[in-house]
Amino acid sequence: MHCRTRNIITLVTLCVLLHAGLHAQQVNVKATVDRTTILIGEPIRLNLEATVPTGTSFTWFKTDTIPHFEIVEAGNPDSSKDINLKTYRQQLIITSFDSGYWTIPAFVLRAGKQRFRTDTFAINVTYSPDDTTRNYHDIKEIIPVKKPGIPYWYWIAGAIALLIIALVIYFMVRKKPVVKPVQKPVSKLSPYEEAITSLEALRKEELPQKDQSKLYYTRLNDILRLYVWRKFGISSLEKTNEELIMQLRQTRLSANDYTLLAQALRMADFVKFAKYVPSVAEQEETWSTFKNSIARLEASVPPAQ
């Protein structure tokens, strides 16, 4: 009985060992390189491959560092499947900047408790080969180089630039001819007579009836400005109406007359700039206000002794 039991245990052990041996034999790892001699900095294609039974757990090769080599590019592992086997592949592009003979060590794949190693490779990293067919040249002394002169066209370009600058300065600073202002002929009439005559002539043109309110108020404004300038010497011709209203405070108009004239001047601005169109009656009333204001301004000045 004991002998039979011992035989069964021995048979089971042999089956397990045989299965493990067959399983291990199905794991295959391989590493290849496309060259074994490179110039410094040239790339090497390093291919890693592992074939394992389907469903077998394993740890992939550790490829983060390789002594004396730098990893330029590391591709992701890809796989292909057979009936009972699965093959994994990964390509690394590496190079070296250290001249000499260096070894790419074996990469280790772990499957269960077993380790599988790839082959190692000796790589010769060298410089560019010297051309022995060419003659060597001795080191020569430093040869002084004569400083080249300034090309003649530099002088021509400089002269033209100076001429252009001079012309620009001349035309900028030269004295412009003085244009004498055109003097308005002085009327032989007194300021008051000229103003009243102009007002009567304006009224006869009947501009309000012809829908020419803007021109009508502009002419009224000009007649008053000219009168104030001739009579009182106030520079009213280039002033705005608001500035003219402030200047008229210097005259001896009563408060009521001053207010009426200020309102008439503001009405003129409304018509000229705000495109306000007053009625014909309002325009005739404005004409009367200008005429009465000029008459009161004339009367406010004491006669000359």
C-alpha positions in Angstrom: 0.0 0.0 0.0 2.7 2.4 0.9 4.6 1.5 -2.2 1.6 2.2 -4.4 1.1 5.6 -2.7 4.8 6.5 -3.2 4.6 5.6 -6.9 1.5 7.9 -7.4 3.3 10.8 -5.7 6.4 10.3 -7.8 4.3 10.2 -11.0 2.5 13.4 -10.1 5.8 15.2 -9.3 7.2 14.1 -12.7 4.1 15.4 -14.5 4.4 18.8 -12.7 8.1 19.1 -13.5 7.5 18.0 -17.1 4.7 20.6 -17.5 6.9 23.3 -16.0 9.8 22.4 -18.3 7.5 22.5 -21.3 6.0 25.8 -20.2 9.5 27.3 -19.8 10.6 26.0 -23.1 7.8 27.9 -24.8 9.1 31.3 -23.4 11.5 32.8 -25.9 13.3 36.2 -25.7 15.4 37.9 -28.4 17.2 41.2 -28.9 18.7 42.4 -32.2 20.6 45.6 -33.3 20.9 46.9 -36.9 24.6 47.9 -36.5 27.5 47.3 -34.2 29.7 50.2 -35.3 28.5 53.8 -35.3 29.9 57.3 -35.4 29.3 59.4 -32.4 25.6 60.4 -32.3 24.4 58.0 -35.0 21.3 56.0 -34.2 21.0 52.3 -33.5 17.7 50.4 -33.9 17.4 48.0 -30.9 14.6 45.5 -31.3 13.3 43.5 -28.3 11.0 40.4 -28.8 9.4 38.0 -26.4 7.1 35.0 -27.1 5.1 33.6 -24.2 2.2 31.2 -23.8 -1.2 32.8 -23.9 -2.4 33.7 -20.4 1.1 33.8 -18.9 1.8 36.8 -16.7 5.2 38.3 -17.1 7.2 41.5 -16.5 8.5 43.3 -19.6 12.2 44.2 -20.1 13.4 47.2 -18.2 14.5 49.7 -20.8 14.7 53.0 -19.0 18.5 53.2 -18.9 21.4 51.7 -20.8 25.0 52.5 -19.6 26.9 54.7 -22.1 23.9 55.0 -24.3 21.0 57.5 -24.6 17.5 56.5 -25.6 16.4 58.8 -28.4 13.0 57.2 -28.9 11.2 54.4 -27.2 8.2 52.8 -29.1 5.3 51.2 -27.3 5.3 47.4 -27.3 2.9 45.8 -29.8 1.8 42.2 -29.9 0.6 39.4 -32.3 -1.2 36.3 -31.2 -0.9 32.7 -32.4 -3.0 29.7 -31.3 -1.3 29.1 -27.9 1.5 31.8 -28.0 1.6 35.6 -28.0 4.6 37.6 -29.3 5.5 41.0 -28.0 7.8 43.4 -29.8 9.3 46.8 -29.0 11.8 49.0 -30.9 14.2 51.4 -29.2 16.3 54.0 -31.0 19.5 54.6 -29.1 22.8 56.4 -29.6 26.1 57.1 -27.8 28.3 60.2 -27.4 31.1 58.3 -25.6 33.7 57.0 -28.0 35.0 53.4 -27.3 33.7 49.8 -27.2 30.6 49.5 -25.1 28.3 46.6 -24.4 24.5 46.7 -24.6 23.7 44.4 -21.6 21.2 41.6 -21.6 17.6 42.5 -21.0 15.7 40.4 -18.5 12.1 39.2 -18.8 10.4 37.7 -15.8 7.7 35.0 -16.2 6.6 33.6 -13.0 9.6 32.7 -10.9 11.9 32.4 -13.9 14.1 34.9 -15.7 14.9 34.9 -19.4 17.8 37.0 -20.7 18.6 38.3 -24.2 22.0 38.3 -25.8 24.5 41.1 -25.3 26.0 43.3 -28.0 29.4 45.0 -28.3 29.1 48.4 -30.0 32.1 50.3 -31.3 31.5 54.1 -31.0 34.0 56.0 -33.0 34.8 59.4 -34.6 34.8 60.1 -38.3 37.7 58.2 -39.9 40.6 60.3 -41.0 41.4 60.6 -44.7 45.0 59.2 -44.8 45.3 60.0 -48.5 45.4 63.8 -47.8 48.6 65.6 -46.8 48.9 67.3 -43.4 49.5 71.0 -43.4 51.7 72.9 -40.9 50.1 75.6 -38.7 50.9 78.9 -40.3 51.5 82.2 -38.6 48.8 84.8 -38.4 48.7 86.9 -41.6 47.9 90.5 -41.1 45.0 91.6 -43.3 45.0 95.1 -44.8 41.9 97.0 -43.7 39.9 97.8 -46.8 39.2 101.4 -47.6 35.7 102.9 -47.6 34.1 102.3 -51.0 33.6 105.4 -53.1 29.9 104.9 -53.3 29.7 105.4 -49.5 30.9 108.9 -50.0 28.3 109.5 -52.8 25.5 108.1 -50.6 26.6 110.3 -47.7 26.7 113.4 -49.9 23.2 112.8 -51.3 21.9 112.2 -47.7 23.4 115.5 -46.6 21.9 117.3 -49.6 18.5 115.9 -48.8 18.7 117.0 -45.2 19.8 120.4 -46.2 16.9 120.8 -48.6 14.4 119.6 -46.0 15.8 122.1 -43.4 15.7 124.9 -46.0 12.1 124.4 -47.0 11.0 124.0 -43.3 12.7 127.2 -42.0 12.6 129.5 -45.0 10.5 132.6 -44.5 7.0 132.3 -45.9 5.7 135.3 -47.7 3.4 137.4 -45.6 -0.1 137.5 -46.9 -1.6 140.9 -46.0 -5.2 140.6 -44.9 -7.7 142.1 -47.3 -9.0 145.2 -45.7 -12.7 145.8 -45.8 -13.4 149.1 -47.4 -14.5 151.6 -44.7 -18.0 152.9 -45.3 -18.5 156.6 -45.5 -21.6 156.2 -43.4 -21.5 156.3 -39.6 -21.7 152.9 -37.9 -25.3 153.5 -37.0 -26.3 154.7 -40.5 -24.6 151.7 -42.1 -26.3 149.3 -39.7 -29.8 150.8 -40.2 -29.3 150.9 -44.0 -28.2 147.2 -44.0 -31.2 146.2 -42.0 -33.6 147.9 -44.3 -31.9 146.4 -47.3 -32.1 142.9 -45.7 -35.8 143.3 -45.0 -36.6 144.2 -48.6 -35.0 140.8 -49.7 -37.8 138.9 -47.9 -35.6 136.0 -47.1 -38.0 134.5 -44.4 -40.7 134.3 -47.1 -38.2 132.4 -49.4 -37.4 129.8 -46.7 -33.8 131.1 -46.3 -33.9 131.5 -42.5 -30.3 130.5 -42.0 -29.0 133.1 -44.4 -31.4 135.7 -42.9 -30.1 135.2 -39.3 -26.5 135.1 -40.5 -26.9 138.5 -42.1 -28.6 139.9 -39.0 -25.8 138.6 -36.9 -23.1 140.2 -39.2 -24.8 143.6 -39.2 -24.8 143.7 -35.4 -21.2 142.5 -35.1 -20.0 145.1 -37.6 -21.8 147.9 -35.8 -20.4 146.9 -32.4 -16.9 146.7 -33.9 -17.1 150.1 -35.6 -18.9 151.9 -32.7 -17.3 150.5 -29.6 -14.0 149.0 -31.0 -15.0 145.6 -29.5 -13.3 142.7 -31.5 -16.7 141.0 -32.2 -16.1 139.8 -35.7 -14.2 136.6 -34.7 -16.1 135.9 -31.5 -18.9 133.4 -31.0 -22.3 134.7 -30.1 -21.9 133.7 -26.5 -18.6 135.6 -26.3 -20.4 138.6 -28.0 -23.2 138.4 -25.4 -20.5 138.6 -22.6 -18.9 141.6 -24.3 -22.2 143.5 -24.6 -22.3 143.6 -20.8 -19.7 146.4 -21.2 -22.3 148.6 -22.9 -25.0 150.7 -21.2 -28.0 148.7 -22.4 -30.7 148.3 -19.8 -31.2 144.9 -18.3 -34.4 144.3 -20.3 -32.8 145.4 -23.6 -29.7 143.3 -22.9 -31.9 140.2 -22.2 -33.9 140.7 -25.5 -30.7 141.1 -27.5 -29.1 138.0 -25.9 -32.2 135.9 -26.7 -32.1 137.1 -30.3 -28.4 136.1 -30.6 -29.1 132.7 -29.2 -32.0 132.3 -31.6 -29.6 132.9 -34.4 -27.3 130.1 -33.2 -30.3 127.8 -33.0 -31.2 128.5 -36.6 -27.6 128.3 -37.9 -26.4 125.2 -36.0 -29.4 123.4 -34.6 -31.4 123.8 -37.9 -34.3 125.3 -36.0 -36.8 127.0 -38.4 -38.8 129.8 -36.7 -42.0 131.2 -38.2 -42.0 134.3 -40.4 -43.5 136.3 -37.5 -40.7 135.2 -35.2 -38.1 136.2 -37.8 -39.6 139.7 -38.2 -39.7 140.1 -34.4 -36.0 139.2 -34.3 -35.3 141.8 -37.0 -37.1 144.4 -34.9 -35.1 143.3 -31.8 -31.8 143.8 -33.7 -32.9 147.2 -35.0 -34.1 148.5 -31.6 -31.0 147.2 -29.8 -28.7 149.0 -32.3 -30.8 152.2 -31.8 -30.5 151.9 -28.0 -26.8 151.2 -28.2 -26.4 154.3 -30.3 -28.4 156.3 -27.8 -26.4 155.0 -24.9 -23.3 156.7 -26.1 -23.1 160.3 -25.0 -22.5 162.8 -27.9 -19.0 164.0 -28.4 -18.3 167.5 -26.8 
